[in-house]
Amino acid sequence: MGLAEIESRVAAATSRAGRRREDVRLIAVSKVQPLDRVESVLEAGHRLFGENRVQEAAGKWPALRERFGDIELHLIGPLQTNKARQAFGLFQAIHSLDRDKLATTCARLADETGACPELFIQVNTGEEPQKAGIAASEVDGFVERVRKLGLPLVGLMCIPPVGEDSAPHFGLLAALAARNGLSGLSMGMSGDFEAAIAAGATHIRVGSAIFGERVPT
């Protein structure tokens, strides 16, 4: 499919939703993608990418930043507390804040370094036991605790259950964000980003539709 077609579909979806194209940020999810594919997207001018693992990002992006200049990198996968310091040095945003221990670690690192990536709370809207994220019923309290730590909380993130209609999950996330005065909505992937845009997504995470199917490692 490729970057150009996805950009065209994003523009069409924002127009249908009565929104401005610049209000939706396209995160090219480059996890487990061959370097040549990533380079092709960089050569096309795209500069916002998402990675799932700190270690993979650390092995890939410093060299690419040297070659291609300013690149914005977002962590969209789970973050272990012992990888948080390294993540602070790599990412401009973290979409997977999901527990008090991680929030406390981020606050300590922010105090030490004087900076912190933008943070999204991951919400397990489908209440799937195998999936990371906090329950929808716990969002209000967790938002309050994160704010008391002085962290730069900008929004919420979700990954709807596979095989379910994503729209109700997007609607739930949007309602939770609005109730807590959060403007950021990280939702929508290759198969459902247009529905996410219709529901108010500010960040969509598109991988295989841009790069092709992931290459197993």
N, C-alpha and C positions, 0 to 999 in steps of 0.2 A: 504493500500500500504506500508507505513512505511518508516523509515529513510534509511534503507539499500538499498531499491529499488530506492529511489530518488537519493541517492549518486551514484548508478550505472548508472542511466539515465543522471545525470549531467556529469559524467566522459565520457560517450559515446557522449554526445552532444558537449562537449569541444573538444574531439578528432575529430569529424566530422568537426568542425569549424576550425581545425588547431590551437587550442589554448591550453594553459597549464591548467590543472585542478586547480592549485593553484591560477589562475588569476580570478576565479569565486567564490565568497563567498556565501554560502548557509545560508540564514536567516530563521530559523525555527519560523514561525509566531504562537505564542502560545496564542494569544488573545482568550478569552472566551473558553479556553480548561480546562477540569478537571485537577486537580493537579496531579493525578496519571499518566496521559498521558505525562505531562511535565516531571515528574520525570523519566519516562521510557526513554525518549529521552536523558535526562541528564545522566542517567546510561549507555546509549550506548556510551557516550563520547562526545556528541555534546555540544558546548559551545557558540554558537551565536544564539540569539533569537530576535524576533521582537514583539513589543506590540503596540496596537493602542491607548491606553488611559493611561495617566500618573497615574491616581488613581488606576487603576487595577494593573499596574506594581508595584506601591508603596506597595500594599497589598500582593504581591506575591513574589517578587524577593529578598528583603533583607534576608529573612529566607532561601531561596534557595541558595543564595550566601554563607551564613554561612555554609550550609551543603555540598555544592558541590565545593566551592572554586571560582576561577576566572571565571566569566561569562560575556560575552560581550552582551550588551543589546542595541538595536536600536529602536527608536520611529519611527513608520511608519505611524501613524495616525496624524490628525490635532493637532496642539499645540496652546492652548490659551495663550495669553501673561501672564495672571495671574498664569499659571501653569509652566511658563518657568524656574523659579528658582528651583522648585522641579524636573523638567526634567533634569536640569544640574547635579543634584546630583545622578540621576539614570542611565542616558543613556550615552553611548560612541559615539553615532551618532544620528542625527535627520534628517529624510528624508523628512520633510514636511515644509521647509521654503518657505513661499509663499506671504509675504507682507512686506512692509517697516517697519511697526510698530513692527513686530516680530523681524526683523533683528536688529532694533535699541535696542530693549530690550535685545537681545542676546549679542550685543556689550557692553551694560552697565553691564550685569552680568559677562561677560568675564573680563572686567576691574576690577570688584569687587572681583572676585574669583581667577583670574589669570589662568583660564582654560576655555575651551569651547569644547563641543562635535563637532565632524566633522559634517559638514552641507551639505545637498543636497537640491537643489531648486526643489520644486514640480511643474511640468509643466502640465497644463490641455491640453494635445495634442488633445483631442476630442472637446475642446471648449464647454464642458457640463456645463450649468449654475448651476446645483445642485452640482457640484463637485469642491473641492478645487484645488488650483494651479493657476499659472499665465499663461497667453496666450503665445503661442510660439513667437508671435511678440514682447512681452515685455521682453523676456529672456535676450537679450544683455544688455539692460539698467539696469535691476535688478542685473545681475551679476556684472556690474561695480560698482553699489552702495554698494553691499555687500562687495566687495573687498576693497572699500574705508574705510569701517568700520573696516577693519583688521580681519575679521572673517575667520575661517578655512573652506572655501568652497571647497569641493572636487568633487562635481558632480551634476547631475540632476536625478530626479525621475519622473516616470509617471505611471498612471493606465489607460490603454486603455478602451474605452467604452465597456460595456458588449455586446456581440453579434457581434462585429466587428472583422475583421481580425486585430490581434495585430501588425503584421509585419510592416505596414506603420508607426505606432506610434513609434515603437522601432527605425525604421530608422530615423524618424524625431528627436527623442531625441538624438540619436547618432550624427546626423549632428549638432544640436545645441551645444552639448557638445564640439565637435571637434572645432567648430568655436570660442568657448570661451576658449579653452585651458584647458578644464576640462576632467579628465580621468575617473571619477566615473560615472557609469550608473546603477541606481537602477531601474530595470524593469524585469518583468516576475513573474508570480505567478503559482499556481498549474497547471493551464490548458495551459499555454503558455511559460513556462520557457525555453524550448528547443529552441523555436524561438527567445527568448530574448538572449540566449547565442550565437546563430548564428549571431545576430545583434551587439554583443559586450558587453553584460551585464557584469558588474563586481560584482553586488549584485543581487541575485534573492530571492524573498520573497515567501516561500512555507509553507502553513499552513495545509489545509485539507488533502493534499496528504501524509503528514507525520503523522499527529495526528488523522485523521478521521474527519468527519463532525463536525462542531462546535456545542456545546451544548447551546441551547437558555437559556438566563437568564431572 
